[in-house]
Amino acid sequence: MKLPEPHTKTFSTLVGEIENGQIKIPQFQREFVWTMQKSAALIDSIIKGYPIGTFIFWRTNERLRSVKNIGKLDLPEPKPGEFVDYVLDGQQRLTSLFASLQGVILTREDGREDNFSQIFIDLEAQDSEQIVITDIASKDEKSLMSILNLLKGDFMLLASYPDKYHEKLKNYKNRIESYQYSIIQVKDAPIEIATEIFTRINVSGQALSLFEIMAAKTFDYEKNFDLTEKFQELIENLKPLNYETISDATVLQVVSIILSKECKRQVILKLDKNSFIDIWDKAIDSIERSVEYFRNFYRIPVSHLLPYNALIIPFSYFFFHHKDKPTDDKQRYLEDFFWRCSLSGRYSSSVESKLAQDIKRIDEILAGDLPTYDWSIDTSPEFIKDNGWFSTSRSYVKAILCIYVYHQPKSFNDNSIVNVSNYWLKQANSKNYHHFFPKAHLKKQDYFDWYINHILNITIVDDFLNKREIKAQAPSKYMAKFQAINHDLETTMKTHLIENLDTFGIWNDDYEQFLSERAKVVSREISKRIIKQEIDKKGQSNLVDDFEEELTTIE
């Protein structure tokens, strides 16, 4: 990278370079938000000879996705191989200048139009007053001239104004046209440096996201590749599957893992542009097949229940290399991997490093071998009772919720399947979550909150039951009502892993018995999904440490 070079340019030079497509607004710049009044104040400063700050351009022959040019006007693309000056600092000022001095009609994001030809010179204003204005309601028409007419009007128009204004008109026009705009040009810098410069000088202090940088870096005009548009296409495809909450960062990590078996930020930033574009469609296909597998085989109906978004990454890697659904040992080993990560707090910290380790385990599964693990899983009922405090931020809790929905829980009153939605599952007080022993009922018995809000006390029901029918009644009371109208209530409750109404302490409202009996059932369900290894017999200290780390992250 060469040292930045200072330049000055006149307005006509800047306008020429904008109109021929040499100056562009990169995608990672924010939208143009200046009002016409603020733009008028900028022109006022120029007329008075005040400094308006320095523009910083990044000169490169790379082609980035740019915002619809300056002011969203349809301006030409530069010829292949030609340099482009991308605006790193000064987008609001430059767009204001161009719009104001060219009389542009700008369409805002909300559809509102601003006509920048309606910015005027007040020929009666003194130098100490605002000379360039937008509010002309109380002004004499003959004492006003638009900026556009000042710069582009012919001699006859200027001569039509009273003689007393001619000297001012001449001076103001000359000041605008001869004003030297200060520019610093950054040359021969990679996009990572350019975006870092942008981040540091951005007055809002808001750092660019990795996705914004990669969207700029991977844009290819000839290949019609726009990462932002491609990601939105993926999200639209996932909406009918209720997996639209997958993040853009996760998608980048999938591509990186496939290309390099790593997904740290610095690795993603160094990915080859052409390799990224070439692999995109296959990577997206692997994500979609992972989602289908989560939905169909593990019966996880919505992405909010997925214990970690990060699980999409190793599974996408698997399906990238394995074109069919896994069967026999591979299916079993992959299931073991899923639940070990979900139940252990695996991706609560150091996610990128752990993913790099786990891709090696996926390679073993692809080869038909059972991986070894350096963390254990305790499937015992006692462990579930001791570590089941309810928080939807905990992967352990989400994993058990996934086991609950696997059994397709039915409505207590009519045995219909409960609808589970991403919208309802955003918060711990979701409409889908019901405390089988209601909180108000248990608080009267002086139970601690963490013991009341326990995953073993949670059932997944619909809003009608949760809010209107059950409320704060003791289980023996509200379940008696359901027993009277649902003659197959025993079968219904088995879909909630409540296997026996008589032995689960329901009729005598025994919370301790209920937790103990349900813990046994959940323990059995977890055990079905885990392939026991030697490490699982040696103790659970590392698992407890992971839980503590996860709880710290939540707090």
N, C-alpha and C positions, 0 to 999 in steps of 0.2 A: 504493500500500500504506500502510495506517495503522500507526502505532506499536503494538507489542504492548501488550496491556492485561492487567494482573494482576487475578486474581479469587481468591476462596475459595469453596468449596462444601462442604456437608456430605455425609456418605455417602448419605443418603436422596435428595438431589438428584442425585448422580452415578448412583446405581442407577436412578432414574427415567428419566434421559436415556439410559442404556444400554438399558433395556428398551423404550423407545419408538423406538429406532433413531437417536437424534440423535448418539450417540457411536459412531464406527466405527474399525476398524483398517484403514488403507489397505494395498493389496496390497504396496507396496514395503517394508512392515515385515516383519521376519523372524518365523519361527514362535515361538509361546510355548514357552519352554524351562525356565522356573523349576520347581524341584522343590517338592513340598508342604512340605518342611522350610524352604526359603528363603521360601516364602509365609507360613509360620507365623512366621518371624522378622520379617517385615514387619508382621504384625498385632501381634506383641509390641511393636514400636517404637511403634505407634499407641496401644496401651493405656498405654504408659509416657510418652506425650506427646512422643516424640522426633520430630524432623523427618524426613520420608521423601523429600524432594526435590520438585521442582516438575514438574507435568505441562504439556506444551506442546501445545496444540490448534491446528489450522488450521481456522478457520471459513469455510466457503464453501458456495455453493449448487450448485457443480459436483457431478456424480455420478461417483465413481471406483469402480473395481472394488475391493471391500473383502474382506479375509479374512472367513471365515464369522463375522462379527461378533465380539463379545467372547467368548472361550472357545469359538468355533465353534458357539455356540448359534443356533437358528433364531429370530432376532429380526426385527421388522418393518422394512421399508424406510420412510424418511421420505417424506412426501407431496411431490409435485412442487413445486418452488419453495422448499421449506423449507431452512433452513441445516442443515449437518451439521458436527459437530466431528470432524475426523480427527486421530487421535493421532500427533503427530510425535515426542514423547519421553514415555516412561513406559508403553509398552505392557505390559511384563512386570509392572510394579507394578500397573497398573490391572486387568489380567486376573487377577492374584493376588488383589487386593481383592475383585473381583466374584465370583470362583470360591469364595473362602474364606468370604465373608460371606453368600453365597447358597447355599452347600452344593452347588456344581455338580459333576457327574461329567464330567471332561474326557477326551476320547479323543485320545491323542497320535498323531503321524505314523506311529509304528511299530505302532499298534493297541492299545497299552497304555492302560489306563484308570486315572485317578487320581480318587479320591472325596474331594473337598475338604470334604465334610461331616464327615470324620474328622480334623478339626483341633480340638484341645481346649484349654480353659483348665485349668491346674493350680492348683487353689484352695489348695494347700498351699505353692506356690512363694512365695518372698520377692521383693520388688521388684528385688533385685540378681541374681535368677536368671531363667532363661527361663520366662516365665509361659505362653506359647502353645507347645504341643508337638504332635508327631505320634506319638511313641513312648510308648505307655501301658502297655507290658507289665508293668511293676513297680509300677503305680499303683493305689491304691484307687479303685474305680468311683465311690464317693460323693464323692470329692474332684475329680472331673472333670466338666466340662460342655463339650459341643461349642459352637463359635462359633455355629453355626446355631441351636441351642436357646437360647443366651444372647440372641440378637437376636429370635427368633421364637417362643420358648416362651411358653406362657400362664402365668398367675399360679400355677396349681396345680403346674406343673412346678417353678417356682422355689421355691415354698414347701415342696416335698418335700425340699429339701436342708437339712442341719443349719443351725441358727440362726447358728452361727459364720461361715458363708460368705455370709450374706445381704448384708452390707455390701459385701463384695468384688464379689459378682455385680452389685449395683446400680451400684457405681462403674465396673466394667469396661464394662458395657453403656453407661453414660452417656458414658464416654471415647470409645468407638467411634462412637457416634451423633452426638456433638457435635464430633468432630475436624474442624478446618478444613483441607481439602485445598487446597494452593496450585496455582493454574492460571494460565498465561500463554496468552492467546488471540491468535493471529495472524489478522488480518482483511484482506480485500480484496487478497490476494496471489495472483499467478498460480501455477500448479503448479510452474513452474521455480524460483520463490523458495521454495516450501514444501519441495520435495525438496532444495534446497540447504541449507535450515535443518536438515532431517533428517540430511543427510550430515555436516554440521559437528558436530552434537551426538551423533551415533551413537558410542557408546563404543568400538565395535570399530574405528572409523576406516575402515570399508569403504564407499567411495563407491557410490552407486547407479549401476547401469548405465543407459545410454541407453534400453535396452529396458524396464527396470523403470519408468522415468519415463513412457515413452510408453504402456505398458500401463495405467498409472493415468490418464493424460490422455485416452486415447481410449475408455475404458470407457463403454458406453452401455447402460443398463438397458432402455430402451424398444426400441432397435434390436437388442437381444440380441447386442451386439458386445463380445467379450472378447479382446483381442489375444493374451494368453497361450494361450488355448484355440485361437484361430485358427492361431497359429504351430505348436502341437503337431499340429494337423490336417495342416498342410503337411508337417511332418517325417514323419508316419505315411504320407502319400501318396508321399513320396520314398524311403522305406525299401526298397520292392521294386525301385526303380531304382538303389539303392546310392549315393544322393546325400543321405543324411540328415545329413551333416556340415555342411551349409550353416548359417551362423551367423544368430542373430536380428538382429545388426547389419546384415548384408548385406541381409536382407529389408527392414529399415527404409530402407536406402539406395536400394533399388529403388523403393519407394513415393515417396520424396522426389525422386528423379531424374525420375520420371514426372510428378510434380506441379509441380516447380520447376526441373528441369534442374540442380539442385545437391544435394549430400548431406552437407554439413558438419553437425556436431552442432547448432550454433545454428540452422541452417535447419530441421533435422528437428524441433527443439523448438518452432518457431513454426508448424509445419504446422497448418492448420485441421482441427479434429477431424472435422467432417462430411465434408470433402473426403477426408480419410484413410479414413474408413469407406466412403464411396461408391465409392472407387477400388480398395478392397482386393481384391475378387474378381477383377477384371480384371488387377491387378498379380500376383496369385498364379498366374493362368492363364499370364501371360507368363513367369514363373519356370519353371513346369512345362514349357512349350514350349521354353524355352532348354535345360533339362536334357535333354529328348528330342533336341534338335538336337545337343548335345554327344555324347550317347550314340550316336546313329544316323548322323550325318554325319561327325563327327570320330572316332567310335568310341572315345570315352573312357568306359570302362565304369563307373568309380567316381569319386566326388568327390575322393578323396585324390590322384588323379593330375592333377586340374585345376590348371594352373600358378598360378592365383590364384582364390580365391573371388570376388574383385572382378570378374572377367570376367562373372559372372552379371548384373551390374548393367547394363552397356551392351547386352548381348544381350537382357535382359528389356525394356529400353527399345525395342529394335528390334522385338521380337515384340509389344509392346503396340501399336505403330503399324503393324505389318505382320502381317496375320492369316494369311497363307499362308507356306509355306516359301519362302525366297529361291531364285531361279533365275538362271541366266546371269550377268550382270555383278554383280548384288547379291550373289549367292552367292560369287562370286570376290572381291569387295571385302571382304565380311565375313570370309572366310577369311584374307585378307591382314591384316586388322585383328587377328584373333585371334592369329596367329602373330607379328606384330610386337610385340604387347604381351607375349606369353609368352616370346619369345626375348630380349627386351631388358631384362628387369628393370623393366618399366614401372611396376608398382604396388608397388615395394619401399619407396617413401616418398612423402609428399605425395599420398596416394591420392585424397582428396576433390577436391583441386584438379585433378589429372590426369583424374579422371572427368568433371568439368565441361567440361574441354577436349575430351575424347574423345566426349562426347555430341554435340558439334557435328560431329564426324567421322561419327558414326552418322546424323545428320540428312542429311549429304551422301550417304551410302550409300543411305538411304531415297529420296533424290531421284534416285538412279541415277548419282551422280558418284563418281569415285575420289578419296578424301581425300589430301591431302599430309601428310607427317610430318616432324617436326623431329628425328627420331632414325633412325639407319641400322641395317641388318641385314647382317652379314657371313656369307655362307653358305659360305665357303671351308673346305675340309678342315683347313687350317692353323689357322684360328680355332677350330674345334671341338676340335682336339687341345690347343691352348694354354689353352682356357677350360672344359674339360669335367670338372673335378674334381667328384667325385660327392657331392652332398648333396641330400637330398629336400626341403630347405628352399629350394632354388634353383629359380626359375621356369624358367631355361634348361634345367636337368636334367630337370625335370618335362615340359617341352615335348618333349624328345627321347624321354623315356619314353612320352609320348602317341603319338609317331610309331612307337615299337616296338609298342605294343599295337594301333595301327591295323591292323597286318598280322596281327593275331590269331595270336600266336606259338604254335607247336605243341610238344608234349612231345618231347624228343629220342628217347625209346625207342619210342613207339608212335604218334606223329603226332596224338595227341589234343589238343584245344584246352586251353591252360593257363587255369585258373581264377584270375582276379585279384579280390581282395577288399579292401575298405577296411580290414578288421581286419588283414590281412597287410601292408598298405602303410603302416602308421603310423610305422614306423621304418626307418632306413637298412639295418638288418640283417634286413629282412623276409624271410619265407620265399619270397617271389616273386623276390627279387633274387639273381642268381648271377653271380659273377665268372667269366667264361669262362676266363680264365687265373687259376686260384685264387690267393688272396693268399699262402698259405703257399709255394706254388711260386715266386712272383715275389720274395718276400722273400729267398729263398735267393740270388737274383741281385742283391741290393742295390738294387732299385728303390725310389724314394721312395714314401711312402704315397699322396701325392696322385696320383701317376702310376699306381699300382696301382688305387686307388679312382677310376676314370675312367669316365664314362658310356659310353665306347666299349668298355669291358671288361665292361659289364653286359648280361646277358640275363635275360629274364623266364621263369622255369621254375616247376614245381610243387615242393612240399616234398619229395616222394619223391626226385626227382632231386637236389635241392640238398643234402639232408642225408645220404642213404644211398648214392647211386650215384657221385656225382662226387667229393665230399669235396675233398681237396687234391691230386688227381692232375693230372699235366700233361695238357693238351688232347689230345696225340697218343695217350695211353693210354686215357682214358675215351671219346674219340670213336671209337676203334677198336672198343670194345665195343658202342657204339650202332650203328655201321655194320654189325655182324654181325647185329643183331636188327631193325634198321629199314632195310629195303631201299630206302626212298625218302628216305634221310637228306638228300640234296642239297636236295630240295624242302622238307623240314622246316626246314633251316637258313636257307633264303631268307626264311621267315617271321620270322626273327630278324635280317634284313638282313646275313646272312653268306652271300654269294652263291656262293662257290666254295671248297670245302674245300682244293683244291690250291694256289690262289693266295693264300689268306689266312694263310699261315704256320702252319697248324694242325698238319700232320704233322711239321714240324721244330721246333715249339714256338717260333716266332719272334714274340715279343710286338710288336716294333716294326712288323713287316710287317702283323700283324693290325690294329693300331690305324690304320695308314695306309690300309689297304684298306677297313676299315669306315667310316673318316672320309669317304671318297669317296662311299660309298653314302648315309650320313646327310646329307651335303652335298647330294646330288642330291634327296633327299626334302624337305629344307628348301626348296630352290630351287623345287620344284613348288608350294609353298604361299605363296610371296612374289611379289608383283608388283614387279619391280625399278623403282626410281625414281632420279632424279638424285642424291639424297642418299646412296644406297647406293654410289655410285661415288667419293664424295669422301673416304672414310676412315671409320675406326671408333672414333675417340677417345671420342665421347660414349657409345658402347655399352660400352666398357671401363670408363668412369667409372661407369655404371649397375651393372655387375657388382661393382665395388669397393664401391659403396654398399650393394648387396644383401649382400655378404659381411660388411660391418660390422654390418648389421642382424642377420644370423645369429649373429655372435659375441656 
